[in-house]
Amino acid sequence: MSVKLAPIVLFTYNRLWHVQETIKALKKNEYSEQSNLIIFSDGAKCFEDQSRVNDVRNYIYTIKGFRQVQIIERNSNLGLAKSIVRGVTDIINIFGRIIVIEDDLVTSPYFLRYMNEALTLYAHEEKVASIHGYIYPISKKLPETFFIKGADCLGWATWKRAWALFQEDAQTLLNELKRRRLTKEFDFNGAYRFTRMLKLQTSGKSTSWAIKWYASTFLENRLTLYPGSSLVQHIGNDNTGTNFGARDFLDVDLAREPIKIGGTTIDEDISARYFIEDYLRSIKTPLWRSAIEKAKRALIPN
């Protein structure tokens, strides 16, 4: 299969060690030297953060090991949600496809291979909205790859045709979920309160972009491809970022061999969905507390 390489888009703020680890892992990937890396550096939200933002910016200008490195500095602080939505929109309108990571994600050496092969294979499959690199540390045996309804946010990729589905207005999404009586399914049969997260958006208590991406694709019956073994590890569970607090229930062992792409039925894998439901129920309380922490932090940019 002839693979078309998508640009890698990295979103950074003020965490130097995290972005160094993210880049270190990316450089070990096949296709890294042939890929364009585009880095968005958000502006400082306060005077106290300026020096750390400067440290990150000084570092990213030294990055080598990619076909081309482009850095886009924000003059003001957009916050994580606006930074991602605007950045993804701008880049995908130019290239038509995109691989997105944040500055607290460490990838397997096979991450870019998986992403680019899947982006190429499913480029014209309207039912497929995105490709995802992370999967929960589920003890049950999962297929090599499988599809789940909706979209996700920890190391992902998509196309312009799918990103066009993104709905900014949380109230519109919430109303439609309720009208079609889909909230139970949206919440993985009550395993996790995703609907509650969307409600936080409507009341201004959260600015998360990810729940809107999930809802937008879910309502359109679109699918996301997941790997049976995780290609992404989240290292932001140390109270330094906007996403999560200090938690270890999302920790995974990264895939040690390539993920084979192709041969997967383009439909939701019900067995895999049940496994995810069971896992979400098993860590429901700590995960929900992390979501509340995330919502609180989201009130303050970055």
Buried (B, 14 or more C-beta within 10 A) or exposed (E): EEBEBBBBBBBBBBBBBBBBBBBEBBBBBBBBEEBBBBBBBBBBBEEEBEEBBBBBBEBBEEBEBBEEBEBBEBEEBBBBBBBBBEBBBBBBEEBBBBBBBBBBBBBBBBBBBBBBBBBBBBEEBEBBBBBBBBBBEBEEEBBEBBBBBBBBBBBBBBBBBBBEBBBEEBEBBBEBBEEEEBBEBBBBEBBBBBBBBBBBBBEEBBBBBBBBBBBBBBBBEBBBBBBBBBBBBBBBBBEBBBBBBEBEBBEBEBBEEBBEBEEBEEEBBEEBBBBBBBBBBBBBEBBBEBBBBBBBBBEEBB
